[in-house]
Amino acid sequence: MPSLPLNEMNSRAREIFRLVVEGYLDSGQPVGSKALATADGINLSPASIRSVLADLERLGLLAAPHTSAGRMPTESGLRLFVDGMMQVAEPSQAERIAIERELARPGPVEDALAKTSAMLSSLSACAGVVMVPAREPSLSQMSLVPLGNGRALAVLVGEDGAVENRVLELPPGTDASALEQAGNYISAQMAGRTLAEAVAAVKRELADERASLDAAARDLVERGLAVWTEDAARRPVLIVRGQANLLDETAIEDLERVRSLIDDIERSEQVAALLASARDADSARIFIGSENKLFSLSGSSVIASPYRDREGRVIGVVGVIGPTRLNYARLVPMVDFTARSLGRSLGRFTGAG
């Protein structure tokens, strides 16, 4: 059922709705009419409050998990609250200092990303996630070294001196001259280019029959590039820390949901796809429960914000994953602040921008 717009709710209904949502987010428990009757500014009897709660339940904004229990917000109610009523609380000075101090520590970029994920997990009591930026270093050369038994070692050298290698299966009868020819050709195409740019250039030349290669060398070129592009596609793109935080005091009552959530987080490609949908956002995006298919069964929420390099280009996404009972008002600005701090921190690393 579609939610009633806030401007169509009277002030009494809005205030009771706000108190129920805030009470539930704070305690994780349904909020009853007796508790609401003692709240400041609510001059209504429990019977009158129950009448308002029933109206909000009919609108699909609240739900009663058990007979005679209090009310808790539905996903539609949470969305209405987050979009129209929430008053965000900026990170405290201590939190800001802790985030910036941690990211200012020297070390490789991978350490900065891992620390960011762990820090968000610690500050939020959720699982912290960072989508790792795609690393596109410029390349220098590629060599194909015979290993025997129908295999060769494909060695990729970056302009920054980084060296990586992969084992390549060779077609029967491949000789050393074909390996050398293929390696020389790929190196010529790769010099000063990223892997993606080199692959595109080679594909164009091969399609146009402009490459001066014999059939064996051509086959090796295609195999050599394929092993690298496939490898890049399989590399993990997420750093996740703090899954244990999801096993909080309320998890005992809902172990199946927590198990489902942890299983969902293990599906790194799908989590990365969800985070990627926040890349174009100006600030944090909030995904509540079934609004995303991945976490629909576990009833979980994601707060994600893109982080940018010094030129303002989006290079990744950072966020938290937890139950729908999150302190959105605190965590949304915290995720945004962390994203900005991480972007500035990565500006220190070569290739981050």
Phi, psi and chi 1 to 4 in degrees:
 res  aa     phi    psi   chi1   chi2   chi3   chi4
   1 MET       -  132.9  179.7 -178.1  -63.1      -
   2 PRO   -66.7  146.1   21.4  -31.7      -      -
   3 SER   -73.4  148.1  -60.2      -      -      -
   4 LEU   -75.4  131.2 -174.3   70.3      -      -
   5 PRO   -60.1  148.0  -22.6   32.8      -      -
   6 LEU   -58.6  -36.7  -79.9  173.9      -      -
   7 ASN   -71.5   -7.7   58.0    9.8      -      -
   8 GLU  -100.2   -0.7  -65.1 -178.1   28.1      -
   9 MET   -96.7  138.9  -65.6  168.0   62.3      -
  10 ASN   -73.8  166.6   61.5   39.3      -      -
  11 SER   -62.2  -34.3   58.5      -      -      -
  12 ARG   -65.4  -45.0 -178.6  173.5   66.7  179.3
  13 ALA   -65.8  -39.7      -      -      -      -
  14 ARG   -62.5  -43.1  -79.7 -160.8  -58.3  -89.7
  15 GLU   -68.4  -41.7 -176.9   61.5   11.3      -
  16 ILE   -66.5  -41.5  -71.1  175.7      -      -
  17 PHE   -59.6  -45.1  173.4   67.8      -      -
  18 ARG   -61.2  -44.4 -179.6 -174.9   66.7   80.1
  19 LEU   -65.3  -38.0  -71.0  171.8      -      -
  20 VAL   -64.6  -46.7  170.3      -      -      -
  21 VAL   -63.6  -48.6  175.8      -      -      -
  22 GLU   -64.5  -38.3  -69.8  179.5  -12.9      -
  23 GLY   -65.1  -39.8      -      -      -      -
  24 TYR   -68.7  -43.2  170.8   73.9      -      -
  25 LEU   -64.1  -29.9  -65.6 -179.9      -      -
  26 ASP   -78.8  -39.6 -178.0   55.9      -      -
  27 SER  -108.9  -22.4   69.4      -      -      -
  28 GLY    79.3    5.1      -      -      -      -
  29 GLN  -115.6  149.8  -59.7  -61.8  -39.7      -
  30 PRO   -58.8  150.9  -21.1   32.3      -      -
  31 VAL  -107.3  127.4  178.9      -      -      -
  32 GLY   -97.8  168.1      -      -      -      -
  33 SER   -65.7  -33.9   56.3      -      -      -
  34 LYS   -65.0  -41.3  -70.3 -176.6  178.8  178.9
  35 ALA   -65.0  -38.6      -      -      -      -
  36 LEU   -68.2  -34.0  -68.3  168.2      -      -
  37 ALA   -64.9  -24.3      -      -      -      -
  38 THR   -93.4   -0.9   61.8      -      -      -
  39 ALA   -73.8  147.0      -      -      -      -
  40 ASP   -61.0  135.9  -69.1  -20.3      -      -
  41 GLY    86.3   -4.3      -      -      -      -
  42 ILE  -105.2  101.3  -58.9  -65.6      -      -
  43 ASN  -104.8   61.2  -61.0  -46.9      -      -
  44 LEU  -132.5  152.3  -64.6  171.9      -      -
  45 SER   -76.0  157.8   67.1      -      -      -
  46 PRO   -53.8  -35.1  -29.0   37.0      -      -
  47 ALA   -65.4  -42.8      -      -      -      -
  48 SER   -65.7  -38.8  -63.0      -      -      -
  49 ILE   -64.4  -41.3  -68.0  172.6      -      -
  50 ARG   -61.8  -34.6  -77.0 -164.9  -66.2  -88.5
  51 SER   -64.7  -43.3  175.5      -      -      -
  52 VAL   -65.2  -41.6  175.8      -      -      -
  53 LEU   -60.9  -40.0  -67.8  174.0      -      -
  54 ALA   -63.9  -39.9      -      -      -      -
  55 ASP   -62.7  -43.7  -70.7  -19.7      -      -
  56 LEU   -66.4  -32.3  -67.5  169.4      -      -
  57 GLU   -68.6  -41.2 -172.6  173.7   -5.9      -
  58 ARG   -63.0  -29.8  -79.5 -167.9  -68.4  -88.0
  59 LEU   -78.1   -5.7  -68.3  169.5      -      -
  60 GLY    83.6   12.9      -      -      -      -
  61 LEU   -92.4  -28.7  -60.2  176.0      -      -
  62 LEU  -126.4  160.7  -60.1 -179.8      -      -
  63 ALA  -142.9  152.3      -      -      -      -
  64 ALA  -108.6  110.8      -      -      -      -
  65 PRO   -65.6  -27.9   22.9  -31.8      -      -
  66 HIS  -140.7  156.0  -52.7  -68.0      -      -
  67 THR   -58.9  135.1  -54.8      -      -      -
  68 SER    66.3    8.1   75.3      -      -      -
  69 ALA   -84.0  172.9      -      -      -      -
  70 GLY   -74.4 -169.2      -      -      -      -
  71 ARG  -110.9  154.6  -58.9  -49.0 -160.2  -81.8
  72 MET  -136.5  154.3   55.9 -171.1  -74.0      -
  73 PRO   -71.4  144.3   25.4  -33.7      -      -
  74 THR   -80.8  175.2   61.8      -      -      -
  75 GLU   -61.6  -37.8  -70.9 -179.8    4.3      -
  76 SER   -64.3  -38.5  -63.9      -      -      -
  77 GLY   -66.0  -41.3      -      -      -      -
  78 LEU   -62.0  -41.8  -78.6  174.5      -      -
  79 ARG   -62.8  -43.3  173.3   51.4   65.4 -173.4
  80 LEU   -61.7  -42.5 -177.2   67.0      -      -
  81 PHE   -64.4  -48.4  173.8   79.6      -      -
  82 VAL   -63.4  -40.3  165.1      -      -      -
  83 ASP   -80.3  -29.3  -71.4  -13.4      -      -
  84 GLY  -122.9  -14.5      -      -      -      -
  85 MET  -126.6  -20.1  -59.6 -176.8   72.3      -
  86 MET   -67.1  133.2 -178.3  174.9   70.8      -
  87 GLN  -104.7  109.6  -61.1  -67.0  -43.9      -
  88 VAL   -73.6  149.3  -61.9      -      -      -
  89 ALA  -115.4  114.4      -      -      -      -
  90 GLU   -61.2  150.6  -68.3  -61.4  -40.9      -
  91 PRO   -54.9  143.4  -22.6   32.3      -      -
  92 SER   -67.5  163.9   67.2      -      -      -
  93 GLN   -59.3  -39.4 -177.2  178.9    9.4      -
  94 ALA   -63.8  -40.7      -      -      -      -
  95 GLU   -66.6  -42.3  -71.3  169.4  -21.6      -
  96 ARG   -63.3  -43.6  -66.9 -163.9  -58.9  -89.9
  97 ILE   -62.8  -42.3  -69.8  172.8      -      -
  98 ALA   -63.1  -42.1      -      -      -      -
  99 ILE   -64.6  -49.3  -68.6  168.5      -      -
 100 GLU   -69.4  -35.7  -67.4 -175.8  -31.9      -
 101 ARG   -64.7  -42.4  179.9 -170.7  -62.6  130.1
 102 GLU   -64.5  -41.0 -167.8   66.2   27.3      -
 103 LEU   -76.7  -16.7  -70.4  175.2      -      -
 104 ALA   -82.1  -10.3      -      -      -      -
 105 ARG   -66.4  139.6  -63.3 -177.9 -169.4  -81.9
 106 PRO   -68.0  154.5   24.6  -33.3      -      -
 107 GLY   150.4  172.1      -      -      -      -
 108 PRO   -68.1  161.7   23.1  -31.9      -      -
 109 VAL   -59.8  -35.8   62.2      -      -      -
 110 GLU   -60.5  -36.7  -71.2   80.5    5.3      -
 111 ASP   -65.5  -40.5  -74.9   -2.4      -      -
 112 ALA   -62.1  -40.6      -      -      -      -
 113 LEU   -68.2  -43.8  -64.3  168.2      -      -
 114 ALA   -64.1  -40.6      -      -      -      -
 115 LYS   -65.2  -36.7  -76.0 -173.0  -70.2 -170.1
 116 THR   -62.8  -45.4  -60.9      -      -      -
 117 SER   -62.3  -45.6 -176.7      -      -      -
 118 ALA   -65.1  -38.9      -      -      -      -
 119 MET   -67.2  -43.4 -176.6  171.1   48.6      -
 120 LEU   -62.4  -39.4  -95.6 -178.6      -      -
 121 SER   -60.7  -44.3  171.7      -      -      -
 122 SER   -66.2  -42.6  174.4      -      -      -
 123 LEU   -74.5  -27.2  -69.3  172.2      -      -
 124 SER  -102.2  -15.3   68.1      -      -      -
 125 ALA    60.0   31.0      -      -      -      -
 126 CYS  -124.1 -172.8  -62.7      -      -      -
 127 ALA   -85.8  129.5      -      -      -      -
 128 GLY   -94.4  138.2      -      -      -      -
 129 VAL  -132.2  142.1  -69.7      -      -      -
 130 VAL  -132.2  125.3  175.0      -      -      -
 131 MET   -85.5  118.6 -170.4  167.5   73.4      -
 132 VAL   -71.4  134.1  179.0      -      -      -
 133 PRO   -65.6  143.9   24.1  -34.0      -      -
 134 ALA   -63.5  127.3      -      -      -      -
 135 ARG   -93.7  118.8  -61.2 -170.0   68.2 -173.6
 136 GLU  -122.2   68.7  -71.4  -76.1  -10.1      -
 137 PRO   -70.4  152.8   27.8  -35.4      -      -
 138 SER   -73.8  143.8  -64.4      -      -      -
 139 LEU  -104.0  156.5  -54.3  172.5      -      -
 140 SER  -110.3  -53.8  174.6      -      -      -
 141 GLN  -159.9  165.5   66.6 -179.5   54.4      -
 142 MET  -136.0  133.5  176.0  173.8  169.9      -
 143 SER  -119.2  148.2  -57.2      -      -      -
 144 LEU  -117.0  111.2  -64.0  172.3      -      -
 145 VAL  -108.5  122.6 -177.9      -      -      -
 146 PRO   -66.1  137.3   22.4  -32.0      -      -
 147 LEU  -110.9  -11.0  -64.4  176.2      -      -
 148 GLY    87.2  168.2      -      -      -      -
 149 ASN    55.9   36.8  -61.4  -40.4      -      -
 150 GLY    71.3   26.1      -      -      -      -
 151 ARG  -133.8  156.1  -62.1 -175.2  -53.4  162.6
 152 ALA  -138.7  158.9      -      -      -      -
 153 LEU  -100.9  118.6 -169.0   67.0      -      -
 154 ALA   -91.1  114.0      -      -      -      -
 155 VAL  -108.6  120.8 -177.8      -      -      -
 156 LEU  -109.0  128.1 -162.6   66.4      -      -
 157 VAL  -117.2  126.4 -178.1      -      -      -
 158 GLY   -89.4  161.7      -      -      -      -
 159 GLU   -64.7  -21.4  -73.7 -167.3  -23.6      -
 160 ASP   -85.2    4.3   60.2   -3.6      -      -
 161 GLY    91.0   -5.1      -      -      -      -
 162 ALA   -67.2  140.3      -      -      -      -
 163 VAL  -126.0  130.5  178.3      -      -      -
 164 GLU  -131.9  154.4  -66.1 -170.6   48.3      -
 165 ASN  -143.8  152.8   53.3   71.3      -      -
 166 ARG  -139.7  149.1  -61.8  -68.9 -178.5  -86.2
 167 VAL   -84.6  134.7  174.7      -      -      -
 168 LEU  -119.1  128.9  177.6   66.7      -      -
 169 GLU   -79.0  133.8  -61.8  -64.9  -32.3      -
 170 LEU  -104.8  146.9  -60.3  176.9      -      -
 171 PRO   -69.1  152.7   20.7  -28.3      -      -
 172 PRO   -56.3  141.9  -22.3   33.1      -      -
 173 GLY    82.5    6.3      -      -      -      -
 174 THR   -69.2  129.4  -58.6      -      -      -
 175 ASP  -106.7  172.2   58.5   25.4      -      -
 176 ALA   -64.2  -33.4      -      -      -      -
 177 SER   -66.2  -36.2   63.6      -      -      -
 178 ALA   -66.8  -38.5      -      -      -      -
 179 LEU   -62.2  -44.0  -73.6  171.4      -      -
 180 GLU   -65.8  -44.1 -176.6  178.4    1.3      -
 181 GLN   -61.4  -44.2 -175.2 -176.5   11.5      -
 182 ALA   -64.8  -43.4      -      -      -      -
 183 GLY   -62.7  -43.0      -      -      -      -
 184 ASN   -62.9  -41.2  -70.4  -20.0      -      -
 185 TYR   -65.2  -46.6  172.4   76.9      -      -
 186 ILE   -64.1  -40.9  -64.9  175.0      -      -
 187 SER   -60.6  -40.3  -67.6      -      -      -
 188 ALA   -63.6  -36.7      -      -      -      -
 189 GLN   -78.3  -27.2  -67.5  -65.3  -24.8      -
 190 MET   -83.8  -26.7  -79.4 -173.3  165.9      -
 191 ALA   -50.8  118.6      -      -      -      -
 192 GLY    78.5    2.5      -      -      -      -
 193 ARG  -111.0  159.0  -71.7  173.5  165.4  156.7
 194 THR   -78.5  168.9   65.6      -      -      -
 195 LEU   -59.9  -45.0  178.8   59.9      -      -
 196 ALA   -61.4  -41.8      -      -      -      -
 197 GLU   -66.3  -40.7  -68.6  167.5  -15.4      -
 198 ALA   -64.9  -43.3      -      -      -      -
 199 VAL   -60.9  -44.3  168.6      -      -      -
 200 ALA   -61.5  -42.7      -      -      -      -
 201 ALA   -64.7  -43.5      -      -      -      -
 202 VAL   -64.2  -43.5  169.2      -      -      -
 203 LYS   -60.8  -39.3  -75.2 -176.9  175.4  178.2
 204 ARG   -63.2  -45.9  -76.3 -165.4  -59.1  -91.1
 205 GLU   -64.4  -42.3  -74.9 -139.9  -15.8      -
 206 LEU   -66.5  -39.6  -66.3  178.9      -      -
 207 ALA   -66.4  -34.9      -      -      -      -
 208 ASP   -87.9    3.5  -64.1  -19.7      -      -
 209 GLU    58.1   32.3  -58.6  -68.0  -21.9      -
 210 ARG   -94.0   -9.1  -72.2 -173.4  -77.3  122.1
 211 ALA   -82.5  125.1      -      -      -      -
 212 SER   -84.0   74.3   55.1      -      -      -
 213 LEU  -129.7  143.9  -63.4  169.1      -      -
 214 ASP   -79.7  173.8   59.3   30.7      -      -
 215 ALA   -60.5  -40.5      -      -      -      -
 216 ALA   -66.4  -44.2      -      -      -      -
 217 ALA   -67.9  -37.6      -      -      -      -
 218 ARG   -61.4  -43.9  178.5 -173.0  178.3  113.5
 219 ASP   -61.3  -40.5 -177.7   59.1      -      -
 220 LEU   -66.6  -37.8  -74.9  171.4      -      -
 221 VAL   -59.7  -47.6  166.8      -      -      -
 222 GLU   -64.9  -39.9  -67.7  174.9  -21.1      -
 223 ARG   -67.1  -42.0  -73.5  170.7 -180.0  -98.2
 224 GLY   -63.5  -43.0      -      -      -      -
 225 LEU   -70.5  -35.8  -67.6  178.4      -      -
 226 ALA   -62.7  -40.9      -      -      -      -
 227 VAL   -64.6  -30.5   73.9      -      -      -
 228 TRP   -79.6  -43.2  -74.7  104.2      -      -
 229 THR   -67.7  -37.3   52.4      -      -      -
 230 GLU   -65.9  -40.7  -72.8  171.6   10.0      -
 231 ASP   -62.7  -41.9  177.4   75.3      -      -
 232 ALA   -63.6  -37.0      -      -      -      -
 233 ALA   -67.5  -26.9      -      -      -      -
 234 ARG   -90.3   -9.2  -68.9  174.5 -177.4  149.2
 235 ARG   -65.7  141.2  -71.7 -178.9 -179.9  177.8
 236 PRO   -63.1  138.9   21.6  -31.4      -      -
 237 VAL  -112.1    2.3  -65.6      -      -      -
 238 LEU  -122.1  143.8  -77.7 -175.5      -      -
 239 ILE  -117.5  117.9  -63.7  176.0      -      -
 240 VAL  -118.3  132.7 -176.5      -      -      -
 241 ARG  -134.5  149.0  -64.6  -69.9 -175.0  -86.7
 242 GLY    85.5   25.0      -      -      -      -
 243 GLN   -57.7  -30.2  -69.0   97.1  -42.4      -
 244 ALA   -61.9  -24.1      -      -      -      -
 245 ASN   -63.4  -21.4  -76.0  -24.0      -      -
 246 LEU   -72.0  -16.6  -56.6  172.7      -      -
 247 LEU   -90.0   64.2  -64.2  167.1      -      -
 248 ASP   -86.6 -170.2   61.5   11.5      -      -
 249 GLU   -65.7  -24.4   66.0  -84.4    4.6      -
 250 THR   -84.6  -11.1   64.0      -      -      -
 251 ALA   -68.2  -28.3      -      -      -      -
 252 ILE   -60.1  -33.5  -62.4  174.4      -      -
 253 GLU   -79.5  -11.6  -56.7  170.8    8.7      -
 254 ASP  -144.5   52.4 -156.8   -1.0      -      -
 255 LEU   -62.7  -34.3  -76.6  177.9      -      -
 256 GLU   -63.2  -40.3  -78.7  -54.1  -49.4      -
 257 ARG   -63.7  -43.6 -178.9 -166.9   64.5   78.2
 258 VAL   -65.7  -42.2  175.7      -      -      -
 259 ARG   -58.8  -43.8 -104.5 -170.0 -136.2  107.0
 260 SER   -62.9  -41.0  176.7      -      -      -
 261 LEU   -63.7  -46.2  172.5   55.4      -      -
 262 ILE   -63.8  -38.6  -68.4  175.0      -      -
 263 ASP   -61.8  -40.7  -73.0  -15.0      -      -
 264 ASP   -61.9  -41.8  -70.2  -21.7      -      -
 265 ILE   -64.7  -29.3  -67.5  174.6      -      -
 266 GLU   -67.1  -19.3  -66.4  -59.3  -43.6      -
 267 ARG   -83.0   74.6  -59.2 -173.3 -179.0  100.6
 268 SER   -60.1  -36.1   59.3      -      -      -
 269 GLU   -64.6  -40.0  -69.4 -177.0    4.9      -
 270 GLN   -72.4  -36.6  -65.6  179.7   47.3      -
 271 VAL   -64.2  -42.3  176.9      -      -      -
 272 ALA   -61.5  -39.6      -      -      -      -
 273 ALA   -64.2  -39.1      -      -      -      -
 274 LEU   -64.5  -46.7  172.9   62.9      -      -
 275 LEU   -62.9  -36.8  -66.1  179.7      -      -
 276 ALA   -61.1  -27.0      -      -      -      -
 277 SER   -69.8  -10.8   66.2      -      -      -
 278 ALA   -95.1    0.9      -      -      -      -
 279 ARG   -61.7  -34.1  -74.8  178.7   60.5   93.2
 280 ASP   -89.4    2.5  -63.7  -29.9      -      -
 281 ALA   -76.7  148.3      -      -      -      -
 282 ASP   -76.2  -27.6  -67.3  -32.0      -      -
 283 SER  -148.4 -161.5   56.9      -      -      -
 284 ALA   -62.5  140.0      -      -      -      -
 285 ARG  -107.4  146.2  -76.3 -165.4   63.7 -174.5
 286 ILE  -118.6  125.9  -55.4  169.2      -      -
 287 PHE  -113.3  119.4  -56.2   88.8      -      -
 288 ILE  -110.8  119.1  -60.3  174.7      -      -
 289 GLY    51.2 -124.6      -      -      -      -
 290 SER   -72.8    1.5   59.5      -      -      -
 291 GLU   -62.5  -22.7  -69.9  178.2   -5.6      -
 292 ASN  -123.7  137.3   67.8   83.2      -      -
 293 LYS   -64.7  -33.5  -67.3 -180.0 -179.1  178.7
 294 LEU   -59.2  -44.1  176.8   59.7      -      -
 295 PHE  -105.1   18.5  -65.1  116.5      -      -
 296 SER   -66.1  -38.0   59.4      -      -      -
 297 LEU   -74.6  -37.0  -66.8  178.6      -      -
 298 SER   -82.7   -8.5   60.5      -      -      -
 299 GLY    59.3   52.0      -      -      -      -
 300 SER  -117.1  163.2  -54.4      -      -      -
 301 SER  -119.8  154.9  -71.3      -      -      -
 302 VAL  -131.0  132.6  178.7      -      -      -
 303 ILE  -115.8  121.1  -58.3  172.2      -      -
 304 ALA  -136.7  141.4      -      -      -      -
 305 SER  -138.2  136.9 -176.6      -      -      -
 306 PRO   -74.4  148.4   26.6  -32.6      -      -
 307 TYR  -117.3  148.5   56.4   96.3      -      -
 308 ARG  -124.9  158.2  -65.3  170.3  165.7   82.0
 309 ASP   -85.5 -173.9   62.3   16.8      -      -
 310 ARG   -66.9  -20.5  -76.0  172.5  -66.7 -175.4
 311 GLU   -91.1    2.9  -77.4   69.8   48.0      -
 312 GLY    86.2    6.8      -      -      -      -
 313 ARG   -82.2  136.2  -66.1  177.7  -59.5 -133.3
 314 VAL   -70.3  128.3  173.5      -      -      -
 315 ILE  -121.4   -2.8   51.0  176.3      -      -
 316 GLY   176.2 -176.4      -      -      -      -
 317 VAL  -137.6  140.6  178.3      -      -      -
 318 VAL  -124.4  149.4   63.5      -      -      -
 319 GLY  -173.7 -173.9      -      -      -      -
 320 VAL  -130.9  150.9  -63.7      -      -      -
 321 ILE  -126.7  132.0  -58.1  172.2      -      -
 322 GLY  -164.7 -171.4      -      -      -      -
 323 PRO   -66.2  163.6   26.0  -35.2      -      -
 324 THR   -63.3  -19.8   53.0      -      -      -
 325 ARG   -83.0   68.6 -174.6 -177.0   66.6   80.8
 326 LEU  -103.9  155.1  -70.0  177.2      -      -
 327 ASN   -84.1   78.6 -173.6  -20.8      -      -
 328 TYR   -59.0  -39.3  -62.6   94.4      -      -
 329 ALA   -60.6  -33.0      -      -      -      -
 330 ARG   -87.3  -39.4  172.7  175.4  174.0  -97.1
 331 LEU   -80.4  -31.8  -66.2 -177.0      -      -
 332 VAL   -59.5  -53.2  167.6      -      -      -
 333 PRO   -66.9  -28.4   18.8  -29.8      -      -
 334 MET   -67.1  -43.2 -179.9 -177.6  -68.6      -
 335 VAL   -63.7  -41.9  169.7      -      -      -
 336 ASP   -61.1  -45.6  -89.2  -23.6      -      -
 337 PHE   -62.8  -41.7 -179.4   81.2      -      -
 338 THR   -63.2  -40.8  -57.4      -      -      -
 339 ALA   -61.3  -43.9      -      -      -      -
 340 ARG   -65.1  -42.2  -66.7 -167.4  -60.7  -88.8
 341 SER   -65.4  -40.5  -61.8      -      -      -
 342 LEU   -64.6  -42.2  179.1   59.4      -      -
 343 GLY   -59.0  -43.3      -      -      -      -
 344 ARG   -65.5  -39.5  -70.7 -166.9  -63.6  -91.0
 345 SER   -64.2  -43.1  174.1      -      -      -
 346 LEU   -68.3  -19.6  -66.9 -175.3      -      -
 347 GLY   -62.5  -17.2      -      -      -      -
 348 ARG   -77.5  -18.4  -54.2 -166.6  -43.5  -93.1
 349 PHE   -95.6  138.2  -61.8   94.2      -      -
 350 THR   -61.3  132.6  -57.9      -      -      -
 351 GLY    88.9   -8.1      -      -      -      -
 352 ALA   -74.4  -22.4      -      -      -      -
 353 GLY  -123.5      -      -      -      -      -
